[in-house]
Structures are given as structure tokens and as C-alpha cells.
């Protein structure tokens, strides 16, 4: 028999708690950096979806090509799904999949930095997008902190 488990009669022992009591809140298995990365990734994932509604045309450089926008939206959906699952399951592996989708989203913005004819404002936005995604990836991939013993 295990300590705190049911006695031989099937009744709980005195002082034992039901399994649901004392359960950790959602996200408790994730570090603070990972939770911050999930929040940033969720904001960027929503941003991926909002970019689909940009006015303008990709022909005049006012908007990225449609294929880039669709790929970004797909990465946004993957990110948001991973954020929901990671928060519910407290799974670091799911947070790593979200990091991969953020890295791919950043790669989708890189051609905008080097293509001629892109408006300067979009180049600045693409640079900020890459840096924000890199920040999210670093937060999501950060190893758990070591406990300090002194």
C-alpha cells in the first residue's frame, strides 16, 4: 500500500486528499520564461492572422506576396494551437513546437529585408517581426533554471 492511499476497506485514509485537491494550476509545469514565451508567441500568432487583412497589393510592394501571407497564417494557427495545448497539458514539448512555428514565421519575413522595391516601412516591420519571433523562440527554448543552493 502507498502512503496516503486507500486503506484495505477501500476508504481513504485519514488525512489523505482526493487527487484533484492540491493539483497545480494550468502552466505550473512550465517555467516562467516558457510561459512568457507562450504569451509572446500567442500575440505573434494573432499577428500572423491579422496580416492577411493588410490593404494594398503585393505587386507594388505595399504587401508581401500572397504565398508568404498564407504561410504566415498557417504558422499563426499552429502557434495558437500549440499555445493552448501547452497551457492545458503543461508540456514543454508542445512549447518547442510553438518555437519551431515562430522560427518558420520569422524565416518567412526574411526575404522582405533583402528584396528590392519593398517599402521602407515594411522593411522596418519585417525586421521587428524577425526580432520579436527570435525573442519568442529564445524564451520558449530556454532550459529550466537551476535551483540556487547556498
Buried (B, 14 or more C-beta within 10 A) or exposed (E): EEEEEEEEEEEEEEEBEEEEEEEEEEBEEBBEBBBBBBBBBBEBBEBBBEBEEEEEEBEEBBBBEEEBBEBBBBBBBBBBBBBBBBBEBBBBEBBBBBBBBBBBBBEBBEEBBEBEEBBEEBBEBBBEBBEBBEBBBBBBBBEEEEEEEE
